[in-house]
Amino acid sequence: MSRGPATRNYHPSRRSTAGKPARPKTTRGFRIPRDNEDVVVRAGGREVRLTNVNKVFWTEEGYTKGDLLQYYADVSDWLIPHLTDRAMVMKRYPHGAAGEFFFMKRAPAPRPEWIELCSIEHGSGNVIDFPIVQDLPALLWVVNLGCIDLNQWYARCDDVDRPDYLHFDLDPVPGADFGKVIETALMVHEALDSIGMTNYAKTTGSKGIHVYVPIVRGPTQKQVWAFAKEFALQMESRKPALVTAEYKVAKRPKGRVLVDYNQNAWGRTLASIYSVRPKPRATVSTPVTWNEIERGVTIEDFRLDNVPARLKKVGDLWQPLLDKKGRVKLERFF
């Protein structure tokens, strides 16, 4: 914190380590016991206490908290690299997908000593200790708190003001169907491609599509947000009958698709890749190819019960977002 206290555009951060992450070579065969409500599992040499594993989290489908934990264990090899070194905002659903939820930023105590923290100083001077998911035990611990979907920061903990991707949340305004979301996604894809910005898509698992661009770290979150805003306004000007970039909900025209740039603001989060959503059929935010989008996908195509098998078949389509090569230098667009 040598650069002084936090300001609106500068937030000192510090990562507390807990030794080497406990990452087993494979999670194949890892099972969540169901013989009792409260169980203890061992992963990577660490013990994790899981509670209420037989509690129903999706009433119609009959999926339990144990099913949710098992899903995250099954996809952890592909998921955890996208969460590594990033502060996690916890969105907790203690009573299941249809129950009330609440946000929690500060890692609760008591907690296992091996949970790593990202301590971020805010402009108020308040320092918040966010948990970080570095391995399977930490992932299970967070999900056991009732976190159905996962919401990590865009920037890594060593510099929380400089993200390594920008994104667009394509969200249908009432009156717009998913077909319009697909049309908007293809429009955004073509526009980004035309200026040399490699981009990747995933379903949100809720109503829309996320489009991400991997960037070289350097620009501040505010600069990334400003670029995203200008791009969204350009999309609106090209097809105002289809797209809106209107921030204020009351002013958004019905039947349009919002190209939401404001989610790029500092401290905001979106549901992560491979997140289960608290929606009917336990839909999952899943990477898709642009060919799949052109052919037509639906939110319900990707669910808790089929995404692990898809991953084993196609692998992580968002691996490029983890690579150092091929990232866009956003500064050349300023």
N, C-alpha and C positions, 0 to 999 in steps of 0.2 A: 504494500500500500504506500509505496514511496512517492507516488504522484499526488498525494494529498487526499483529502476526504472526497466522498462521492458527490457528483454533481448530476445534472439532468442527463448529460451525455457521457459521463465517466463513472464506472462502478467497480471499485476494487473488489477482487474476488480471490479466494484462497481455497484450494482443495486439500482436505485432510485425507491422508492415505491410511489404509488399514492392512498393509502388507500386500503381497501378490494376490491378484484376483483369483478366486477359486473357479477355474474353468476346466472342467473335465474334458477329455479328448472328444467325447461324444455324449449326447444325452439319450441316445437310442436305448430303449429298455428302461428308462427312468420312469417309475410309476408313483403316482400319488396314492397312498393307502386310503381305503374307504371303510375299514373295519371299525373305526371309532370317529366321533365328531372331531376330536382334537388328536392330532398325530404329530410325530416328529420325523422329519426326513433328513437324510444325510446326502449332501451334494458337494463335491469338490473338497471333502474333508471338513465341511462345516455342517452344523446341525441347524435346522430351521423348524420352528414350531408353527404348525398350521392349525387354524381353528375353524369350527363349523363347516367342515369340508362337505358334509352331506346336505347343507342348507340349499334349498332351491333358489336359484338366481334368475331363471327364466321359467315362469310358471307354465306357459303353454307348451314349451318344448321339453320341460322337465330337466333342463340343464342345471347342474349344481355348481357350487363354488369349487368343488373338487374337479369338475369338468373344466372350469375356467383355468384353474391352476395347471391341470394336465396339458391343456392346449398351450399355455405359455412355456411349459417345460419342453413340449414337442417342437416349438418353433424357435427356441432360445438360441440355437446356433446361428440362425440367420438374423434374429432380432437384436441381440445384445450389442453387436458392433455398431448399430445405429443409435444406441443409447449411451455408449461409453463416453465418460468424461463430461457428461451434460447434466446439469441440474434438472431434477424431476419435480414437476408440480403434481401433487396427488389429488385426484378427483375420486372421492370415496363414495361408494354405494353400499353401505352396510346392510341394506335390506334387499339387495338385488337390483336387476336392471330396471324394474318398474317403480322402485322406491325412490325416496328423496336422496339427493346427493349433496356433498359439500366439498369445497376446495380446501386443501391444506398445503401450505408451502413448507413450513418448518418440520423437520423430521421429528416424529414423536419420540418421547422418552417414557419408559426405558426402551432401549433398542439394542440389538446385537452390537458388540464392539467393532465388528468388521464392516459395518455399514459406512461407506465413505460419504463425505459431505462436501458440498460446494457452498462455501460461506460467501454471500454476496451482500455488499454494503449498498444500501439504497440512499437516495438523496436526502431522506429524513435523518440519516445517520443510523438507522436501524439495520442491523446485520441479521440476515436470515440464513439459517443452515438448511439448505435443501439436500435431500438424499440423492445419491448417484447410483445408478444400476450398472455395476461393473461385471457381474457374474450371475450365474444361475441362483445361488442362495439369495442375493439381494433382490433379484427379480421376483422370486417366490415370496419374499418378505413383503415387498411392495404390493403385490397382487393380493396377498392375504389380508391386507388392510382394507380390502374392498375396492381396489382400483380396477375397474373393468377395462377402461382404456388407459393408455399411457401418454403422458404429455410432457415431453422433454424440451429443454431450451434449444433454440436454433444455434447458439454459439456455445463453444466448449468452455469449460470452467477456467481455463488459463487466461481467457480474455472474453468476458461475457458481453462485450460491446461490439464484437466483430464476428458476425456469423459466417458460416462457410456454405450457405445456400440461401437463395431467395425463393419465394413460392407465391402461388396464386391459388386461393381457395375459391373454386367455382361453385356457387351456392344458388340454387333456384329460388327466386322470389315467388310467393304464392301466385299460382296461375301458370307457372312454367313447369313443364314435365322434364323427365330425365333425358328425353330426346334433345331438348334444347341445351341441356348441360353438355351432352356429347358434341353437339354442333359448336358450342362455345369452346370446348376443350380443343377441338380440331383447329379452330380459328386461332386460338392462343398458340398452339403448337406450331402452326405454319408461320405465324408472325415471329415467334422466337427463333425458329430455324432460319428465317430470312435474314436475321441480323447476326447469325452465327452463335446463338446461345443454345447449346445442347440442353434438352429438357426431358423430363421423365414424369410419368403420370401414375397415380394410384386412385382407386375409389376411396371415398372417405369412410365408407361403411355406414354412412347416414343418408345423405341426400345428394351429395355432389361428387366432384372430382378435384383432387389436388394436383397441381403441376409444379414441379420443383426444378430449379436450375442450380447445379453445383458451381460455386464460385470460389476463387482464390481469396483467402482471408486477407483483409486489408481495409476495405470500406467499413465505416461504422454502421451500426444498425440503423441509424437515422438516414444515412446515405442510401442504404439498401431499400429502406421504406420509401424514400423519395423517388428512386428509380421505379419501384413497383407501382407507385401512384401514377406517375407519368405514363407508364405502359398501359395501365388499366384505363386511363382516360382516353388514350389512343384507341383502344379496343372499343370503347363506348362510342367514339366519334365515327368509327368505321361501320358499326351496325347498331345504331341506337334502338332499333326495334327488337333486337335480341339481347344486347348487353347493357348493363348499368354498372357504373362505378360509384354510385351514390352512397355515401357513408351513413347518412341519417335514415333510419329504418322507415320513418313516416313519409319520407320523400321518394322512396324507391318505387319506380313504376312497376305495376303488376305484370306478370307474364314474362319478365326478363330474367336473365341470369346475372347475378352479382359476381363481378371479378373483384374479389375482396383483396385489396392490397394492404389493408390496415392491420391484418394479422401479422405483417412484418414488423410492427412496432415493437420497441424494446419491452421485454417481459411477457409478451404474448406467446401462446403455444397452440399447437394443433395436435390432434390425435396422431400418434406416431404410426409409422409403417407397422403392419401386422397387428394393430390394436383391434381387439374385439370391441364392438360398440354396444351400448345398452339399448339395443333395438330388437324388434321381433326377429326371430331365427338366428340371433347372435351373429349378425353380419360383421365382417372383418375388413378393415382398411387395407387393401391389397394392391400391390404393384401390377400394372397391366401394360402390355405393349400397345403402341399406337395402332398396330394392325388389329388388335382385339377391339380397341375402341371404335375403329372404322367399321368393323363387322357388327358392332353393337354388343355392349355388355350391360348388365344390370347390377345394382347394389347387392341383390340377393344371390348372385352367382357365387359369392365368396363368403364363406361362413366358418364358424368354429369347427364344424364337423368335416370340412373338406379342404381347408387351406393347408394343413400340414402335409397332406398327400400332394397337393399342387407344388409345394415347395420342394419336396423330394424329387418331383418330376422336372421342374423348370429352374430350380435354384432361385437365388436372390436377384431379381431383375433390377434391383436398385444398388447392386454392387458398385457401379460407377460413382455413386454419391459418397462412397467411402474412399475412392482412389484419389491420389494426389494429381495424377495426370488427367488431362482433358477438362480441367476446370476453367470456367470463364473468368477473365479479368474484367471485372465490372467497371473499373476506373476508365476504361477506354470509351465508355458510353456517357461519361459525365460531360 
